[in-house]
Amino acid sequence: MKTVLLLSLLLATASPFQNAAGDGAPLTVVQARWTKTRQKIEKRDTGGSTPAAAMTPADKNFARNRRVNDPAGVRDPNADSLDTRSAAMDKAVRDSRAQSVEIEGYVYNVKVQNPSGKGVEVVFWEYQFEETANPSNLTRRQFLCGIQIRGGKEKEIQAFGGSGPAGSVSAETLANKSASPFAERVLINRVEYADGTIWQRKDWNYAEVRDSIKRAVSTPWGAEMCRAL
């Protein structure tokens, strides 16, 4: 417990971030910061899904095409089928079970500038923490963001993750309370433009995070702009 407390105090006075220069990134990192926080998320009951509705005569091409000419207000025949009514009731039950839960985590903010004339649609980036007394202790928090950044504009990106800056530090770092425990860096790993072109950092491997990307995009996105990888 004492070690955890000391680590928290050290992190509270962590050094400012360092923008990784010379990597040719097309986005300029203007500023970055992180904070510990609690965030509410909506948790839904995903059980008890209803099978797909069975084919009815109203689904056949002839009947469907004929309904195109129906006057406004005519009820869709499928709305009265047993399968459709069952699906509606199941959805109502799942919605009633939806609840907001509060989880503890970290918010990572970074402001970037797009100096090019092309619009950006997707950004892969990471926040790095390198222990000053032990540079081999490097922690990386990677994120995937679906955002719109027009050419010549700045954008503040916010990402939430359950993992903090570092899992452990050396005894030397804990003992040295006067020095900054970590050097912080922000790296842009990949940029996807609206015109279909892509820039990727040469030292970053897309294949290494492919499974993480699949998990991140496996569910519909809500209001968030980024997801942790």
C-alpha positions in Angstrom: 0.0 0.0 0.0 2.9 2.4 0.9 4.5 1.7 -2.5 1.3 2.4 -4.4 0.9 5.7 -2.5 4.4 6.8 -3.3 3.9 5.9 -6.9 0.7 8.0 -7.1 2.5 11.0 -5.6 5.4 10.6 -8.1 3.0 10.4 -11.0 1.2 13.5 -9.8 4.4 15.4 -10.5 5.4 13.6 -13.7 7.4 15.5 -16.3 5.6 17.2 -19.2 5.3 15.2 -22.4 7.9 15.2 -25.1 6.7 15.4 -28.7 8.7 12.8 -30.7 10.5 14.8 -33.3 12.1 13.6 -36.5 9.7 10.7 -37.1 8.0 12.4 -40.0 4.6 12.3 -38.5 2.1 14.4 -40.5 0.3 15.6 -37.4 2.0 17.9 -34.9 1.4 17.3 -31.2 0.8 20.7 -29.6 0.1 19.5 -26.0 -0.8 16.4 -24.1 -1.9 15.5 -20.6 -3.5 12.7 -18.6 -5.7 12.5 -15.5 -7.2 9.9 -13.3 -11.0 9.9 -13.3 -14.2 8.0 -13.0 -16.5 7.6 -16.0 -20.0 6.4 -16.4 -20.7 3.8 -19.1 -24.0 2.2 -20.1 -24.1 -1.5 -19.6 -26.8 -3.4 -21.5 -28.1 -6.9 -21.1 -27.1 -8.7 -24.3 -28.7 -12.0 -23.4 -31.9 -13.5 -24.8 -31.6 -12.3 -28.3 -34.6 -13.2 -30.6 -34.0 -15.3 -33.7 -34.4 -13.6 -37.1 -38.0 -13.2 -38.2 -39.4 -15.9 -40.4 -40.2 -15.3 -44.0 -43.8 -14.3 -44.5 -45.8 -13.8 -47.7 -45.5 -10.1 -47.3 -41.7 -10.5 -47.7 -41.9 -11.9 -51.2 -40.9 -9.7 -54.1 -44.4 -9.4 -55.6 -46.0 -8.3 -52.3 -43.1 -6.1 -51.3 -43.2 -4.3 -54.7 -47.0 -3.8 -54.5 -46.6 -2.2 -51.1 -44.5 0.6 -52.6 -47.7 2.0 -54.1 -49.7 1.8 -50.8 -51.0 5.1 -49.5 -49.3 6.8 -46.6 -50.2 5.4 -43.2 -50.8 1.8 -44.3 -49.3 -0.5 -41.7 -46.4 -2.8 -42.6 -47.7 -6.4 -42.5 -44.5 -7.6 -40.9 -45.2 -5.4 -37.9 -48.0 -7.8 -36.9 -46.0 -11.1 -37.3 -45.3 -13.1 -34.2 -41.5 -12.9 -34.7 -41.6 -9.1 -35.0 -43.7 -8.7 -31.9 -41.4 -11.0 -29.9 -38.4 -9.1 -31.0 -39.9 -5.8 -30.0 -40.8 -7.2 -26.5 -37.3 -8.6 -26.1 -35.8 -5.3 -27.0 -38.0 -3.5 -24.5 -36.9 -5.9 -21.7 -33.2 -5.4 -22.6 -33.6 -1.7 -22.6 -35.2 -1.8 -19.2 -32.3 -3.7 -17.9 -29.8 -1.2 -19.2 -27.9 0.6 -16.5 -25.1 3.1 -16.1 -22.1 1.8 -14.2 -19.2 4.0 -13.0 -15.7 2.7 -13.7 -12.3 4.1 -12.6 -9.8 4.8 -15.3 -7.6 7.4 -17.0 -8.3 10.1 -19.6 -5.6 10.9 -22.1 -5.8 14.2 -23.9 -3.8 15.3 -26.8 -4.1 18.3 -29.1 -2.8 17.9 -32.6 -2.5 20.1 -35.6 -2.9 19.0 -39.2 -0.6 21.2 -41.3 -1.4 19.4 -44.5 -4.2 20.4 -46.9 -5.8 16.9 -46.6 -8.6 16.0 -44.2 -7.9 13.4 -41.6 -10.5 10.7 -40.7 -8.6 8.1 -38.5 -5.7 8.4 -36.2 -3.7 5.7 -34.3 -1.6 7.2 -31.5 0.0 6.3 -28.2 1.0 7.8 -24.9 4.4 6.5 -23.7 5.8 6.5 -20.2 9.6 5.8 -19.9 10.9 5.4 -16.4 13.8 7.9 -16.0 15.9 5.7 -13.8 15.2 2.6 -15.8 14.6 3.4 -19.5 13.9 -0.2 -20.3 10.7 0.1 -18.3 8.5 1.5 -21.1 4.7 1.6 -20.9 2.6 2.2 -24.0 -1.1 3.2 -24.0 -2.4 2.9 -27.6 -5.6 4.3 -29.0 -7.7 4.3 -32.2 -9.7 7.5 -33.0 -12.3 8.2 -35.6 -12.1 11.9 -36.0 -12.4 14.7 -38.6 -9.4 17.1 -38.8 -9.5 19.5 -41.7 -6.3 20.7 -43.3 -4.6 23.5 -41.3 -6.8 22.9 -38.3 -6.2 21.8 -34.7 -8.2 19.1 -32.8 -8.2 18.0 -29.2 -8.5 14.3 -28.9 -9.7 12.5 -25.8 -9.3 8.8 -25.0 -10.4 6.9 -22.0 -8.6 3.7 -20.8 -8.7 1.5 -17.7 -5.0 1.3 -17.6 -2.8 3.9 -15.9 0.6 5.3 -16.8 2.7 2.5 -15.4 2.3 -0.8 -13.6 5.5 -0.8 -11.6 8.6 1.3 -11.0 12.1 0.6 -9.6 13.0 1.1 -5.9 15.5 3.8 -7.1 12.6 5.8 -8.6 10.5 5.5 -5.5 13.4 6.6 -3.3 14.2 9.7 -5.5 11.2 11.9 -4.8 12.9 15.1 -6.3 13.3 13.8 -9.8 10.5 13.3 -12.4 9.8 9.5 -12.4 8.8 9.3 -16.1 9.6 10.9 -19.4 6.3 11.2 -21.3 6.0 11.0 -25.1 3.2 11.1 -27.6 3.6 9.3 -30.9 1.4 9.3 -33.9 1.5 5.8 -35.3 -0.9 5.9 -38.3 -3.0 8.5 -40.1 -5.8 7.7 -42.6 -6.9 10.6 -44.8 -10.3 11.3 -46.3 -8.9 10.8 -49.8 -7.9 7.2 -49.0 -4.2 7.7 -48.5 -2.4 6.5 -45.4 0.7 7.5 -43.5 2.3 5.0 -41.0 5.3 5.4 -38.7 8.0 3.0 -39.9 8.7 1.6 -36.4 5.0 0.8 -35.8 3.5 -2.6 -36.9 -0.2 -2.6 -37.8 -0.3 -6.4 -37.6 0.7 -6.4 -33.9 -2.5 -4.6 -32.9 -4.8 -6.2 -35.5 -6.6 -8.3 -33.0 -6.9 -5.3 -30.6 -8.4 -3.2 -33.4 -11.0 -5.9 -34.2 -12.1 -5.9 -30.6 -12.2 -2.1 -30.5 -14.5 -1.9 -33.5 -16.6 -5.0 -32.7 -19.4 -3.0 -31.1 -21.1 0.2 -32.3 -19.5 3.4 -31.2 -21.4 5.9 -29.1 -20.4 9.5 -28.5 -16.7 8.6 -27.8 -14.1 9.6 -30.4 -11.4 7.1 -29.4 -11.1 3.5 -28.1 -8.2 1.9 -26.3 -6.3 -0.9 -28.1 
